[in-house]
Amino acid sequence: MGWRRNIINELYNVEDKLDIAWKRKLQITKFKDKRRSDIFSKVVLTDEQKNEIDTIYRDNYGEKIPYVWHRHYTAFTNRFDACYFPELLYGPEFEHFMNLDKAYNRVLEDKNITPLLAKQIGVLTPSVIIQASNGIIMDGKYQQLTLPEAISILNNIGDVFCKPTILTGSGKGCRKLFIKNGVDEYSGDSIYTILNELGNDFLIQELLKCHSSIEKIYSQSVNTFRVITYRWKDNVYTTPSIMRIGSGGGYLDNAHAGGIFVAIDDNGSLHEQAFTEFREVYREHPNTNVKFINYKIPDFPKVLTIAKRVHQLMPEIGVVNWDFTINETGEPVLIEANIIDGGIWVVQMAHGCGPFGEKTPEILRWMRMMKKIKVSERRDYAFGRAFE
């Protein structure tokens, strides 16, 4: 039986290497997009800056990396940081090694699961009106419904928000609805058509109303905070965070969906400049003319505390990209947890600094080790444990 186990383990090792190589290639391909090359081509690193990058990555990760990510991130704020962390390594390796149990990741990535976890520690989530999981339709209390019953509940529900709950991201498939007499007044689609398009896994939720400090900037979208938490050894930390804001009449705040993003300090103060994904720069919101510099979201520190607390409910997970907002009464509301194919680019563009700060060299040494050892041995060193 031992030889079979050895063959299976070797297949896992080969599959793992192929997975890493494919994801790295995907990240490299993104920078063939002329919109990105036009941005990073404007930044020329000095020999001294290149040496700083080479020293950190060669000495700790074991190899030099392309400079394109450092150039791209520097282009946004004109601030250079040798500890910028390239997407080349974040998804393909850091997230890959931090979130080792892929089956566990799939379960917790399901947006129907998030409210169940949050409820255990009293964290607010949007109220669910109708949900579906693997084709089973339920109400907000997980009572199974027939399709006619679901349609009846939604018939004159008014404003709601719907989204797929698995295998989605970047706002894909999300819709704002206003349902009256069985029809969405925005699109003219019937409830039956909408439910059919949503498929087997979705949520239909109340439309959130944000805190006045958020709505003053832009009120036509639920503006959210992207907070990234990561477990390192036995503690949970946060990277720098951003605020995502809708614009131009749009109701989505995601950067891929036309929104803008701005750096936010841990005390809730916004930075001077907001950006789009392809570096349009705004010092004030283009629709409301609210200036970003020193604008304060007073309850934002609560979001950071709660994000770390919810992460502690998932000790098997190493890194999570959370989306939060703050409601009318100043309480954080957890929108969703993104565990698979998260990103680190947007926080670096907005803040002009690497996400892991002084931990960067240690994290790179850990990644270097994790890449070399067998898949079956990695759990012993998860989150930097038993390392150095």
C-alpha positions as CSV (number, residue, x, y, z in Angstrom):
1,M,0.0,0.0,0.0
2,G,3.0,2.3,0.6
3,W,3.8,2.5,-3.1
4,R,0.3,3.7,-3.9
5,R,0.5,6.4,-1.3
6,N,3.9,7.5,-2.8
7,I,2.4,7.7,-6.3
8,I,-0.6,9.7,-5.1
9,N,1.7,12.1,-3.2
10,E,3.9,12.5,-6.3
11,L,0.9,13.3,-8.4
12,Y,-0.2,15.9,-5.9
13,N,3.3,17.5,-6.1
14,V,3.2,17.6,-9.9
15,E,-0.3,19.0,-9.9
16,D,0.8,21.7,-7.4
17,K,3.7,22.8,-9.5
18,L,1.5,23.0,-12.6
19,D,-1.1,25.0,-10.8
20,I,1.5,27.5,-9.6
21,A,3.1,27.8,-13.0
22,W,-0.3,28.4,-14.7
23,K,-1.3,31.1,-12.2
24,R,2.0,32.8,-12.6
25,K,1.6,32.8,-16.3
26,L,-1.8,34.3,-16.0
27,Q,-0.4,37.2,-13.9
28,I,2.3,37.9,-16.5
29,T,-0.2,37.9,-19.3
30,K,-2.2,40.7,-17.6
31,F,0.7,43.1,-18.2
32,K,0.5,42.6,-21.9
33,D,-2.6,44.8,-21.7
34,K,-1.6,48.1,-23.3
35,R,-3.6,50.0,-20.6
36,R,-1.3,48.6,-18.0
37,S,1.9,48.9,-20.0
38,D,1.1,52.6,-20.6
39,I,1.0,53.0,-16.8
40,F,4.2,51.2,-15.7
41,S,6.2,52.3,-18.7
42,K,6.2,55.9,-17.3
43,V,8.3,54.7,-14.3
44,V,12.0,54.1,-14.6
45,L,13.6,52.6,-11.5
46,T,17.0,53.8,-10.5
47,D,19.9,51.3,-10.1
48,E,19.7,51.8,-6.3
49,Q,15.9,50.9,-6.3
50,K,16.6,47.8,-8.4
51,N,19.3,46.8,-6.0
52,E,16.9,47.2,-3.1
53,I,14.3,44.9,-4.8
54,D,17.0,42.4,-5.8
55,T,18.4,42.2,-2.3
56,I,15.0,41.6,-0.6
57,Y,13.8,39.0,-3.1
58,R,17.1,37.3,-4.0
59,D,18.2,37.0,-0.4
60,N,14.9,35.9,1.0
61,Y,12.8,34.4,-1.8
62,G,15.8,32.9,-3.5
63,E,15.4,34.6,-6.9
64,K,15.1,38.0,-8.5
65,I,11.7,39.0,-9.7
66,P,10.6,41.2,-12.7
67,Y,10.4,44.9,-11.8
68,V,7.1,45.4,-13.7
69,W,5.0,45.2,-10.5
70,H,7.1,47.6,-8.6
71,R,7.0,50.0,-11.5
72,H,3.2,49.6,-11.8
73,Y,2.5,50.3,-8.1
74,T,4.9,53.2,-8.0
75,A,3.2,54.8,-10.9
76,F,0.0,55.4,-8.9
77,T,1.3,57.4,-6.0
78,N,4.8,58.1,-7.2
79,R,6.0,56.3,-4.0
80,F,8.6,53.5,-4.3
81,D,8.7,50.7,-1.8
82,A,11.1,47.8,-2.2
83,C,8.6,45.7,-0.2
84,Y,5.9,45.9,-2.8
85,F,4.5,42.4,-3.2
86,P,3.8,41.4,-6.8
87,E,0.7,39.6,-7.9
88,L,3.1,37.2,-9.6
89,L,3.7,35.8,-6.1
90,Y,0.5,36.7,-4.2
91,G,-2.2,34.5,-5.7
92,P,0.0,31.7,-7.2
93,E,2.1,31.2,-4.1
94,F,1.2,33.3,-1.0
95,E,-2.5,32.7,-1.1
96,H,-2.0,29.1,-2.4
97,F,0.2,28.2,0.6
98,M,-1.8,30.2,3.2
99,N,-5.1,28.6,2.2
100,L,-4.0,25.0,1.9
101,D,-7.3,23.1,2.2
102,K,-8.9,23.8,-1.1
103,A,-12.2,22.0,-0.1
104,Y,-12.4,24.2,3.0
105,N,-11.8,27.3,0.9
106,R,-14.7,26.4,-1.4
107,V,-17.1,26.0,1.5
108,L,-16.2,29.3,3.2
109,E,-16.1,31.2,-0.1
110,D,-19.8,30.4,-0.5
111,K,-21.6,33.7,0.3
112,N,-24.5,31.7,1.7
113,I,-22.2,30.5,4.5
114,T,-20.9,33.9,5.5
115,P,-24.0,35.0,7.5
116,L,-24.0,31.8,9.5
117,L,-20.4,32.4,10.7
118,A,-20.9,36.1,11.4
119,K,-24.1,35.5,13.4
120,Q,-22.1,33.4,15.9
121,I,-20.3,36.5,17.2
122,G,-23.0,39.0,16.6
123,V,-21.6,40.5,13.4
124,L,-24.2,42.1,11.1
125,T,-24.8,41.0,7.5
126,P,-27.4,42.2,5.0
127,S,-30.8,40.7,5.7
128,V,-31.5,37.8,3.3
129,I,-35.0,37.7,1.7
130,I,-34.5,34.7,-0.7
131,Q,-31.5,32.5,-1.1
132,A,-30.6,29.4,-3.1
133,S,-28.0,26.7,-2.5
134,N,-27.4,24.0,-5.0
135,G,-30.8,24.5,-6.4
136,I,-32.7,24.5,-3.1
137,I,-34.6,27.8,-2.6
138,M,-35.0,29.1,0.9
139,D,-36.2,32.2,2.8
140,G,-33.9,34.2,5.1
141,K,-34.5,31.7,7.9
142,Y,-33.4,28.7,5.8
143,Q,-37.0,27.4,5.3
144,Q,-37.3,25.7,2.0
145,L,-39.6,27.4,-0.5
146,T,-41.2,26.4,-3.8
147,L,-40.5,28.6,-6.8
148,P,-44.1,30.0,-6.7
149,E,-43.6,30.8,-3.0
150,A,-40.4,32.6,-3.7
151,I,-42.0,34.6,-6.5
152,S,-44.9,35.5,-4.2
153,I,-42.5,36.9,-1.6
154,L,-40.6,39.0,-4.1
155,N,-43.7,40.2,-6.0
156,N,-43.8,43.7,-4.5
157,I,-40.6,43.7,-2.5
158,G,-39.3,47.0,-3.9
159,D,-35.5,47.7,-3.7
160,V,-33.3,44.6,-3.3
161,F,-29.8,43.5,-4.3
162,C,-29.0,40.1,-5.8
163,K,-25.8,38.3,-6.5
164,P,-24.4,34.8,-7.2
165,T,-22.9,33.1,-4.2
166,I,-20.2,30.8,-5.7
167,L,-17.5,31.0,-8.4
168,T,-17.9,34.8,-8.9
169,G,-16.1,38.0,-8.2
170,S,-15.4,41.6,-9.3
171,G,-19.2,42.4,-9.1
172,K,-20.0,39.9,-11.8
173,G,-23.7,38.9,-11.9
174,C,-24.6,41.4,-9.2
175,R,-27.8,43.4,-9.8
176,K,-29.8,46.1,-8.1
177,L,-33.6,45.4,-8.5
178,F,-36.8,47.3,-7.9
179,I,-39.6,44.7,-8.1
180,K,-43.2,45.8,-8.4
181,N,-46.1,43.7,-9.6
182,G,-43.7,40.8,-10.3
183,V,-41.4,42.9,-12.6
184,D,-38.0,44.6,-12.1
185,E,-38.6,48.2,-13.1
186,Y,-34.9,48.7,-14.1
187,S,-34.7,46.0,-16.6
188,G,-38.3,45.0,-17.3
189,D,-37.5,41.3,-16.4
190,S,-40.0,39.2,-14.6
191,I,-39.1,37.6,-11.3
192,Y,-39.1,34.2,-13.0
193,T,-36.6,35.4,-15.5
194,I,-34.3,36.9,-12.9
195,L,-34.4,33.7,-10.7
196,N,-33.7,31.6,-13.7
197,E,-30.7,33.7,-14.7
198,L,-29.3,33.6,-11.2
199,G,-29.1,29.8,-11.4
200,N,-28.7,27.4,-8.4
201,D,-26.7,29.5,-6.0
202,F,-27.6,33.1,-5.2
203,L,-28.7,35.6,-2.6
204,I,-31.4,38.3,-2.7
205,Q,-30.9,40.7,0.1
206,E,-32.2,44.0,1.5
207,L,-30.7,47.1,-0.1
208,L,-28.4,48.5,2.6
209,K,-28.3,52.1,3.6
210,C,-24.9,53.3,4.5
211,H,-23.8,55.7,7.3
212,S,-24.0,59.4,6.5
213,S,-20.3,59.7,6.4
214,I,-20.2,57.2,3.5
215,E,-23.4,58.4,1.7
216,K,-22.1,62.0,1.7
217,I,-19.3,60.9,-0.7
218,Y,-21.6,59.0,-3.1
219,S,-25.1,57.7,-2.2
220,Q,-26.0,55.6,-5.3
221,S,-23.9,52.6,-4.4
222,V,-23.2,50.6,-1.2
223,N,-19.6,51.8,-0.8
224,T,-17.4,49.2,0.8
225,F,-14.1,48.7,2.5
226,R,-11.7,46.1,1.3
227,V,-9.9,44.8,4.4
228,I,-7.4,42.0,4.0
229,T,-6.6,39.9,7.1
230,Y,-3.9,37.2,7.3
231,R,-2.9,34.8,9.9
232,W,0.9,34.7,10.7
233,K,1.7,32.1,13.2
234,D,-0.9,32.5,16.0
235,N,-2.0,36.1,15.3
236,V,-4.3,37.7,12.8
237,Y,-3.0,40.9,11.1
238,T,-4.4,43.4,8.6
239,T,-2.7,44.9,5.5
240,P,-3.4,48.5,4.6
241,S,-7.1,49.0,3.6
242,I,-9.0,50.8,0.9
243,M,-12.5,52.3,0.5
244,R,-14.3,51.5,-2.8
245,I,-16.8,54.0,-4.1
246,G,-19.3,54.0,-7.0
247,S,-19.4,56.8,-9.5
248,G,-21.2,58.0,-12.6
249,G,-24.6,56.8,-11.5
250,G,-23.4,53.3,-11.1
251,Y,-24.5,51.1,-8.1
252,L,-21.4,48.9,-8.0
253,D,-18.2,50.2,-6.2
254,N,-15.9,47.5,-7.5
255,A,-12.8,48.7,-9.4
256,H,-13.5,46.2,-12.2
257,A,-17.0,47.6,-12.5
258,G,-16.2,51.2,-12.9
259,G,-15.8,52.3,-9.3
260,I,-12.9,54.2,-7.8
261,F,-10.8,53.4,-4.8
262,V,-8.9,55.4,-2.2
263,A,-6.5,54.5,0.6
264,I,-7.9,54.7,4.2
265,D,-5.8,54.8,7.3
266,D,-6.6,52.6,10.3
267,N,-8.1,55.7,12.0
268,G,-10.6,56.2,9.2
269,S,-8.9,59.1,7.4
270,L,-8.9,59.0,3.6
271,H,-5.9,59.9,1.5
272,E,-5.6,62.7,-1.0
273,Q,-6.1,60.8,-4.2
274,A,-8.6,58.2,-5.4
275,F,-7.9,56.1,-8.5
276,T,-9.5,53.8,-11.1
277,E,-7.9,50.5,-12.1
278,F,-6.2,52.2,-15.0
279,R,-5.0,55.3,-13.1
280,E,-7.6,58.0,-13.6
281,V,-6.8,60.2,-10.6
282,Y,-9.4,62.1,-8.5
283,R,-8.8,64.4,-5.6
284,E,-12.6,64.8,-5.1
285,H,-15.5,62.6,-6.1
286,P,-16.4,63.3,-9.7
287,N,-20.1,63.5,-9.0
288,T,-20.4,65.0,-5.5
289,N,-17.2,67.0,-5.4
290,V,-16.4,65.8,-1.9
291,K,-12.7,66.1,-1.3
292,F,-10.9,63.0,-0.2
293,I,-7.9,64.3,1.7
294,N,-8.4,64.0,5.5
295,Y,-12.1,63.0,5.0
296,K,-13.0,60.9,8.0
297,I,-15.1,57.7,8.3
298,P,-15.4,57.8,12.1
299,D,-16.5,54.2,12.7
300,F,-13.9,52.5,10.4
301,P,-11.7,51.3,13.3
302,K,-14.6,49.0,14.3
303,V,-14.4,47.3,10.9
304,L,-10.7,46.3,11.4
305,T,-11.5,44.9,14.8
306,I,-14.4,42.8,13.5
307,A,-12.6,41.6,10.4
308,K,-9.9,40.1,12.6
309,R,-12.5,38.7,14.9
310,V,-14.4,36.9,12.1
311,H,-11.1,35.6,10.7
312,Q,-10.5,33.9,14.1
313,L,-13.6,31.8,13.4
314,M,-11.7,30.3,10.4
315,P,-8.3,29.1,11.8
316,E,-7.8,26.9,8.7
317,I,-7.7,29.9,6.5
318,G,-4.6,32.0,6.2
319,V,-5.7,35.0,4.2
320,V,-9.1,36.6,3.5
321,N,-10.2,39.6,1.4
322,W,-13.2,41.0,3.3
323,D,-15.8,43.5,2.0
324,F,-17.5,45.6,4.7
325,T,-19.7,48.6,4.9
326,I,-21.0,50.7,7.8
327,N,-24.8,51.1,8.4
328,E,-26.9,54.1,9.4
329,T,-26.2,53.6,13.1
330,G,-22.4,53.3,12.7
331,E,-22.2,49.5,12.9
332,P,-20.0,47.5,10.5
333,V,-21.8,45.1,8.1
334,L,-20.0,42.2,6.6
335,I,-20.9,41.9,2.9
336,E,-18.7,38.9,1.9
337,A,-15.5,37.0,2.4
338,N,-13.2,36.4,-0.6
339,I,-10.9,33.4,-0.1
340,I,-10.1,32.2,-3.6
341,D,-8.3,34.3,-6.1
342,G,-8.0,37.4,-4.0
343,G,-5.8,40.3,-4.9
344,I,-3.2,42.5,-3.3
345,W,-2.8,45.0,-6.1
346,V,-5.4,47.6,-5.2
347,V,-4.1,48.3,-1.7
348,Q,-0.6,48.8,-3.0
349,M,-1.7,51.2,-5.7
350,A,-3.7,53.2,-3.3
351,H,-1.3,53.3,-0.4
352,G,2.1,53.4,-2.1
353,C,3.6,50.7,0.2
354,G,3.9,47.0,0.4
355,P,1.2,45.1,2.3
356,F,3.3,43.2,4.7
357,G,5.8,45.8,5.8
358,E,8.7,44.5,8.0
359,K,7.3,41.0,7.8
360,T,8.0,40.8,4.1
361,P,11.5,39.2,4.3
362,E,10.2,36.5,6.7
363,I,7.2,35.8,4.5
364,L,9.4,35.5,1.4
365,R,11.7,33.0,3.2
366,W,8.7,30.9,4.2
367,M,7.3,30.9,0.7
368,R,10.7,29.8,-0.6
369,M,10.6,26.8,1.8
370,M,6.9,26.0,1.1
371,K,7.5,25.8,-2.6
372,K,10.4,23.3,-2.2
373,I,8.8,20.9,0.3
374,K,6.2,18.2,-0.5
375,V,2.5,19.1,-0.5
376,S,2.0,16.5,2.2
377,E,4.5,18.3,4.5
378,R,3.2,21.8,4.2
379,R,0.5,21.7,6.9
380,D,3.3,21.4,9.5
381,Y,4.5,24.9,8.5
382,A,1.2,26.6,7.8
383,F,1.1,30.3,8.5
384,G,4.8,30.4,9.3
385,R,4.5,27.9,12.2
386,A,7.7,25.9,13.1
387,F,9.6,28.1,10.7
388,E,12.9,29.7,11.7
